[in-house]
Amino acid sequence: MTALDVVTFGEAMAMFVATAPGDLAGVETFTRRMAGAETNVAVGLSRLGLRVGWVSRLGDDSFARFVRNTLAREGVDCGAVATDPRHPTGFQLKSRAVGGEDPRVEYFRKGSAASFLSLADWNPDYVLSARHLHATGVAAALSATSYELAAHMIGEMRRAGRTVSFDPNLRPVLWPSREAMVERLNALAVEANWVLPGLAEGRVLTGRDRPEDIAAFYIDRGVELVVIKLGAEGAYWRTADASGSVAAVRVDTVVDTVGAGDGFAAGVISALIEGESIPQAVMRGNRVGAYAIQVIGDMDGLPTRSQLGLSLAA
C-alpha cells in the first residue's frame, strides 16, 4: 500500500440540491452532489496534490456506489471503507441559497452505516501509513462508538509522532446536550496539534468572546496552533509565542457558503504539511475557501494547485 500524506474519517452522504430557491417542500427538481465535512477536506487536499485516504462505512446501495465513484474520480483512496449491508448510506436535501445566505439543510442520516463506525474499523497499518490525520466534530458526534474511534485514532497518531488537525464543525442536533458537546469536543481538540474553529464555534466551546482569548484557551492546554476563521474578516492565528491576522480574499458573488470551512482546512493543512509558514498557510486557506463559496455544491469549487498558482507538489 502506498503511504498517505493525510488520512481522515467520517460520514459521506448523497446530497440533493434544489434547483430553485424557496421552501424545500415546494421544490420539484434537485441536482445530486456529495456531502461530508471530511470528504470535502479529502477532495480539497487531493486536488492540491496530496495522497489522501478516507476511513468510513457505507451501505450496500446506490448512494454508496455514487460516493465511492465520486471519490475515486477525485483520487481519494477508499481502501479502508467498509460496506455495511445492514444499514443505509445517508443523504441530505439542501435549499438553493440566494444573496449569499446560508442554505437550509435537512439530514436523513439516523441509523446510517457511518453511525456504526467503531474501534472495529481501526486499521493501524492503513491509518499510521499517513503522516497527518484530519478529524472533525461531525464524525465524533455520529454515535458513542464513532466518538470512541475518533479518540483512539487521534491518540494513536499522536503516539506515533504524526500530526493531527481538528475542526470542531459543530452539529448540536447530533449531541444529547450542549454541555456534552462542549466537553467531549474539547477533550478531542486539546489532543490535536492544530485546531481550526470558526469564531462562533470557538465562543460556544470556550465561553470566551475574542479570537485572542479563544485561541489562548487551547494554547494553554497544549495545542500548538489555533486558527480561527473570521468569515469576511479573514482569519486569526496563534501559537505559544506568536500570533497574527490574515485578511480575507474578496469574493464579489457568494453562491453557496457550505463547505467554505472545509476548503479553508484543506488549504491550511496542505501548506503546513509542505513546510509553508503559518501566515502563508492561513492565506492559502482563505484562498481555497474563497473558491469554494463561488459555486453550488460543497466541494465543486475546490481548486487545483494550478488554479492557485502553486508549483507541483513534491
Disulfide bonds with the S-S distance in Angstrom:
none
